[in-house]
Amino acid sequence: MVSLRRYRWLVVFVVVVAGMVGGAYSWHRYTFPFGWSHCCDKQLHLALRNYADSNGGNFPAGAATPEASLSLLYGKGFDPSYLLCGKTGSESTVQQLLSQGKCLGPDMCGWNYVEGLRSDDDHRLALFWDKEGLGHNGQRLSHGGHIVMFVSGFTEYIPAMEWDEFLAQQKVLFANRRNAKKQERRTQGP
């Protein structure tokens, strides 16, 4: 009969490795709650900039929801499904919807997009941010909050404790933007 004492080091090794694997798995699930994703905000900004360049400086707008307006990026040989699903959505679901000519809804798009902006608006205006508040690769941000992409292409991390103040500032900037006054005059007439 084989003595377990003889294989004690093997049992200890297996228990330690199992603990390390379990710990690594738990850390990964906590750190990346929706999985690792490199749904790049810079690439989305570039796609939006290209759209604006082809549409008189206007970013996508006019659909039923801001997410539906982002659907306007689809077409002309460009499939933005990977970008539009964000860090939390399903690329295949988004791709299927867009290929059928349908628009995205709030539950299918991982971005909070600010509709009604132009490429020549105030560079301090936020253009979009991740709805869940995840980092560049889908990781949980240590102090909550969001990484915001501005009209200028600049990004900034806004911690959760500063988020309400940031949103209030954005409302003021949005209401006072130069292009808002131009749009108002156009709708009111001479």
Secondary structure, DSSP 8 states (H G I E B T S, - for coil): ---GGGGHHHHHHHHHHHHHHHHHHHHHHHHSTT------HHHHHHHHHHHHHHTTTB-S--SSSHHHHHGGG-BTTB--HHHHTTTTS-HHHHHHHHHTT----TTT--EEE-TT-BTTS-TTSEEEEETT-B-TTS-B-TT--EEEEETTS-EEEE-HHHHHHHHHHHHHHHHT-HHHHHHHHHHH--
